[in-house]
Amino acid sequence: MIIGETTLDVWKKTLKFVFDKGKDFTDEDGRLCREVLNLLISVENPLKNITDPIDILNRFKIWRYPPLDEIALIMLNSKLAIDYEYSYGPRLFNFNKSVNQIEDFIIPLLTSDKTSRRASVSLWDPNKDSSLVKKSVPGLMMIDFKLRDNKLNMTAIIRSNDMFFGWPANVYQLFVLQDYIAKKLKCEIGKLDTFSNSAHIFEDQFKYIKQILER
């Protein structure tokens, strides 16, 4: 388990942990992958400098993240984003074009029962995603919300997680959703946890990871 106050704290701790403790294998795309299974990461104060890892990656000027508002829309827009095979927003706010999991379930549930343990949403659609040939499927599988001491805590289950390049965007998207729901509930933001079934990095990222850890 990795615990830290800020996103940057836990990101650097996670990169070091996977780099030092992970096991290597060659994945289905022929990339050398270093992996830790079932890694829980806890950001205790997601409000503080949530975009720091994205800012650091952008400064390399090798990759370029989409603008933050575009990243946010992937999570909050109920319509499928252009150029994406799938998008999280439609699965949260318009699952199978019929179920709004956030507005019609999570928010009313936690408004009426602040101690509920049922405030969970699913992003995996077996009708679309459980395919032996389809590769472009959601990494984010499920999100659970717990309202405790007037703070909204979030835990996300991610089946496959590139901890160097993917996790910074994942955690920002999750924070955007957490903030959206907290404002609707008129409560504070609590912890943001991710549970990565496969927390991994790739060999071509190693030299950049070392640079980040040396700062």
C-alpha positions in Angstrom: 0.0 0.0 0.0 1.2 3.5 -1.0 0.1 6.4 1.2 0.8 10.1 0.7 -0.7 13.5 1.2 -0.6 14.6 -2.4 -0.8 13.1 -5.9 2.8 13.9 -6.5 3.9 12.2 -3.2 2.1 9.0 -4.0 3.1 9.0 -7.7 6.8 9.2 -6.9 6.5 6.6 -4.2 4.6 4.3 -6.6 7.1 4.7 -9.4 9.9 3.8 -7.1 8.1 0.8 -5.6 7.2 -0.7 -9.0 10.6 0.1 -10.4 12.3 -1.6 -7.4 9.9 -4.4 -6.6 8.1 -5.2 -9.9 8.5 -8.4 -11.9 9.4 -8.2 -15.6 7.6 -9.9 -18.4 7.0 -9.2 -22.1 3.3 -8.3 -22.7 1.0 -9.1 -25.6 2.2 -6.0 -27.5 5.9 -7.1 -27.2 6.8 -4.5 -24.6 8.9 -5.3 -21.6 6.6 -4.6 -18.7 7.5 -4.4 -15.0 4.5 -5.1 -12.8 3.2 -5.2 -9.3 -0.1 -6.9 -8.7 -3.0 -5.5 -6.7 -1.5 -2.2 -5.5 -3.5 0.1 -3.3 -2.6 3.8 -3.6 -4.1 6.4 -1.2 -4.1 10.2 -1.8 -5.0 11.8 1.5 -5.5 15.3 0.2 -6.4 15.2 -3.5 -7.4 18.9 -3.4 -3.7 19.9 -3.1 -1.9 20.2 -6.5 -3.8 17.4 -8.2 -2.2 18.1 -11.6 1.5 18.1 -10.5 2.3 14.7 -12.2 0.7 15.9 -15.5 2.6 19.1 -15.3 5.9 17.2 -14.9 5.2 14.9 -17.8 4.3 17.8 -20.0 7.6 19.5 -19.2 9.5 16.6 -20.9 8.0 17.9 -24.2 8.0 14.3 -25.5 4.4 13.6 -24.8 1.5 16.0 -24.5 -1.6 15.4 -22.5 -4.9 16.8 -23.7 -5.9 20.1 -22.0 -7.3 19.5 -18.5 -10.9 20.5 -19.6 -10.8 17.8 -22.3 -9.6 15.2 -19.7 -12.4 16.3 -17.4 -15.0 15.9 -20.2 -14.0 12.3 -20.7 -15.4 11.7 -17.2 -18.3 14.1 -17.1 -19.7 14.3 -20.6 -22.6 11.9 -21.1 -21.9 11.8 -24.9 -19.1 9.7 -26.4 -16.0 11.8 -27.0 -14.8 12.2 -30.6 -12.0 9.8 -31.6 -12.6 7.5 -28.6 -13.8 3.9 -28.9 -15.2 4.3 -25.4 -15.5 7.0 -22.8 -16.2 7.0 -19.1 -18.7 9.8 -19.1 -21.4 7.9 -21.1 -21.0 4.9 -18.9 -21.4 7.0 -15.7 -24.2 9.3 -16.9 -25.9 7.3 -19.6 -25.0 3.6 -19.3 -26.4 1.7 -22.3 -28.3 4.9 -23.1 -30.6 4.3 -20.2 -29.0 4.6 -16.8 -27.6 7.7 -15.1 -25.5 6.1 -12.4 -24.5 9.4 -10.8 -27.5 11.7 -10.9 -30.2 9.0 -10.5 -28.4 6.7 -8.0 -25.2 7.9 -6.3 -26.3 11.4 -5.4 -29.9 10.5 -4.3 -28.6 7.5 -2.3 -26.0 9.5 -0.4 -28.3 12.3 0.1 -30.9 10.1 1.8 -28.5 7.7 3.5 -25.1 9.2 4.4 -23.9 5.9 5.8 -24.7 3.8 2.7 -22.3 1.1 1.6 -24.1 0.6 -1.7 -22.8 3.7 -3.5 -20.9 2.0 -6.3 -20.9 2.3 -10.1 -19.7 0.0 -12.8 -17.9 1.0 -16.0 -17.4 -2.5 -17.5 -20.1 -3.5 -19.9 -20.0 -7.3 -20.6 -22.1 -6.9 -23.8 -19.4 -4.7 -25.3 -16.2 -5.5 -23.4 -16.2 -9.2 -22.7 -14.7 -10.1 -26.0 -11.7 -12.3 -26.9 -10.7 -10.1 -29.8 -11.5 -6.6 -28.6 -8.5 -4.9 -27.0 -9.7 -1.3 -26.5 -11.7 -1.7 -23.3 -12.0 0.3 -20.1 -9.1 0.2 -17.6 -11.3 1.7 -15.0 -13.8 -1.0 -13.8 -15.6 0.3 -10.8 -15.8 3.3 -8.5 -17.1 3.2 -4.9 -18.1 6.2 -2.8 -18.2 6.4 1.0 -19.5 9.5 2.8 -17.9 9.6 6.3 -17.6 12.6 8.6 -19.1 14.8 5.9 -16.2 13.9 3.5 -16.7 12.0 0.3 -14.1 9.3 -0.1 -13.6 7.5 -3.4 -12.0 4.2 -4.3 -11.5 3.2 -8.0 -10.7 -0.3 -9.2 -8.4 -0.2 -12.3 -7.7 -3.5 -14.0 -4.6 -2.4 -15.9 -2.7 0.8 -15.0 0.4 2.4 -16.6 1.6 4.1 -13.5 4.0 6.4 -15.3 1.7 7.9 -18.0 -1.8 6.6 -17.4 -2.2 7.0 -13.6 -1.8 10.8 -13.5 -4.7 11.2 -16.0 -6.7 8.6 -14.2 -6.4 10.3 -10.8 -7.2 13.7 -12.3 -10.4 12.3 -13.9 -11.4 10.6 -10.7 -10.8 13.8 -8.8 -13.0 15.8 -11.2 -15.9 13.3 -10.6 -15.3 13.3 -6.8 -15.4 17.1 -6.8 -18.6 17.1 -8.9 -20.4 14.7 -6.6 -19.1 16.4 -3.4 -20.5 19.8 -4.6 -23.9 18.2 -5.3 -23.9 16.7 -1.8 -22.5 19.9 -0.2 -19.8 18.0 1.6 -16.0 18.1 1.7 -13.6 16.0 -0.4 -12.0 13.1 1.4 -9.4 10.5 0.3 -9.0 9.3 -3.3 -7.8 5.7 -3.5 -7.0 3.6 -6.5 -6.6 -0.1 -6.5 -4.6 -1.3 -9.6 -4.9 -5.0 -10.4 -1.8 -4.6 -12.6 0.3 -1.6 -11.6 3.0 -1.5 -14.3 5.7 0.6 -16.1 7.5 0.0 -19.4 11.2 -0.4 -20.2 11.1 2.7 -22.5 9.9 4.8 -19.5 12.7 3.7 -17.1 15.1 6.6 -17.9 12.4 9.2 -17.4 11.3 7.6 -14.2 14.8 7.8 -12.9 14.9 11.5 -13.7 11.7 12.1 -11.8 12.9 10.2 -8.8 16.2 12.1 -8.7 14.5 15.5 -8.5 
